[in-house]
Amino acid sequence: MDIVFIEDLRIDAVIGIYDWERRVRQTLALDIEMAFDNRPPAATDDINLTLNYKDVSKRLISYVGESQFGLVETLAERCAAIIREEFGVVWVRLKLSKPGAVRGARAVGVRIERGQRPD
């Protein structure tokens, strides 16, 4: 199994359950791993055969930037669904972090895996 990844994708969004969180934009960080067979694009050197990480990033930047969820869990699920449904990814591991949300911790958040991991 090959992995296409996006590391530390920073996006500002409204996220959180407290009143003050609903009035400000917070920076979120996403780490994403996506299963993809890289042999066809490698054999042809054709970008059209790749899982284009720029396209995935742009889609998530747009979606997350416009979202206003209360829970990081909900946002993580929606992002994983977009990746799987819109980009044909059968397995994704996504880590969504809220840097600086808890004093003393660099970041807090969730890590999820969705789909069946190919061998």
KAWONOR-V452926 format. One record per helix or strand of 3 or more residues. SS is the DSSP state (a for helix, b for strand). FROM is the first residue (numbers start at 1). LEN is the number of residues. If there is no record, write none. Layout:
ss->[SS | SS]
from->[FROM | FROM]
len->[LEN | LEN]
This chain:
ss->[b | a | b | a | a | a | a | b | b]
from->[3 | 19 | 26 | 39 | 47 | 53 | 72 | 91 | 107]
len->[11 | 4 | 10 | 6 | 3 | 14 | 16 | 9 | 9]
